[in-house]
């Protein structure tokens, strides 16, 4: 199935793209998607436990199963004051 992946801030720097269409197996979870990305981008592996994730503009957990044409966003935790 096809999904759209959007990455932001330091995650964009690690991956080298802003947005990409991916083909993933049916019922792939966010956790599985991030693990696959971490296998391709070693620097991402160190950050994967602290990533904020959203599916179709709603915050989601790693157990969220993806569906055809979902848009996934990954970004590092935000801090500031």
Rosetta blueprint (number, residue, H / E / L):
1 X L
2 X E
3 X E
4 X E
5 X E
6 X E
7 X E
8 X L
9 X H
10 X H
11 X H
12 X H
13 X H
14 X H
15 X H
16 X L
17 X L
18 X L
19 X E
20 X E
21 X E
22 X E
23 X E
24 X L
25 X L
26 X L
27 X L
28 X L
29 X E
30 X H
31 X H
32 X H
33 X H
34 X H
35 X H
36 X H
37 X H
38 X H
39 X H
40 X H
41 X L
42 X H
43 X H
44 X H
45 X H
46 X L
47 X L
48 X L
49 X L
50 X L
51 X L
52 X E
53 X E
54 X E
55 X E
56 X L
57 X L
58 X E
59 X E
60 X L
61 X L
62 X L
63 X L
64 X L
65 X E
66 X L
67 X L
68 X L
69 X L
70 X L
71 X E
72 X E
73 X E
74 X E
75 X E
76 X L
77 X L
78 X L
79 X L
80 X L
81 X L
